Amino acid sequence: MFQIIFLLSLFLSISNAANQDFCVADLKAPDTPSGYPCKPAATVTVDDFAFSGLIAPGNTTNIISAAVTPAFVGQFPGVNGLGLSAGRLDIAVGGVIPLHTHPGANELLIVTQGHITAGFVSSASTVYVKTLKKGEIMVFPQGLLHFQVGAGKRNAVGFVIFSSTSPGLQILDFALFASNFSTPLITKTTFLDPVLVKKLKSVLGGSG
């Protein structure tokens, strides 16, 4: 009975979305392919539409010397149903955000400090790369492999806007070398030397 009531509530929330000003996410309810159900309007406050989590720098003391701080629907419930979200990139000197994809969103990068070399690879295997300075922006089409690298002598900061409340993320290196993807299969499908594959797995904590 509870499941039926919940699904009915979710259906009504979705069907009425076009007639509503907003649908602040009820994070206590389960997420679904259609998003979170709406909080009751009487419980919505201005704080649901503001987020301060991108003010502080992320911790770049890690293997990639970079950090991504998300402002997705799970952190910022006010974006639920609006088709956008945001994030902050902190890239230390020599840092990198490795090749990755966002299966569910386009991405717009705005550089606010330092220099970032950014690029993406098209489905035709064409690489588009540019070093961006403060105030410059670059767009990364949905689903394409892309990256950001610190390009200057100081830490770089950027802010990203996504065309989805939950853009998704898959980092290529982690998918290959931080997972249980077997070394023989990685060698077979990527043509990499098995010794190198095992070395990368040992660095990133993968098995197999």
Secondary structure as GFF3:
##gff-version 3
##sequence-region A 1 208
A	DSSP	alpha_helix	2	15	.	.	.	ID=ss1
A	DSSP	three_ten_helix	17	19	.	.	.	ID=ss2
A	DSSP	three_ten_helix	41	43	.	.	.	ID=ss3
A	DSSP	three_ten_helix	46	49	.	.	.	ID=ss4
A	DSSP	beta_strand	66	71	.	.	.	ID=ss5
A	DSSP	three_ten_helix	77	79	.	.	.	ID=ss6
A	DSSP	beta_strand	85	91	.	.	.	ID=ss7
A	DSSP	beta_strand	96	101	.	.	.	ID=ss8
A	DSSP	beta_strand	107	113	.	.	.	ID=ss9
A	DSSP	beta_strand	116	121	.	.	.	ID=ss10
A	DSSP	beta_strand	127	132	.	.	.	ID=ss11
A	DSSP	beta_strand	137	140	.	.	.	ID=ss12
A	DSSP	beta_strand	146	150	.	.	.	ID=ss13
A	DSSP	beta_strand	156	162	.	.	.	ID=ss14
A	DSSP	beta_strand	170	171	.	.	.	ID=ss15
A	DSSP	alpha_helix	172	177	.	.	.	ID=ss16
A	DSSP	alpha_helix	183	190	.	.	.	ID=ss17
A	DSSP	alpha_helix	194	204	.	.	.	ID=ss18
###
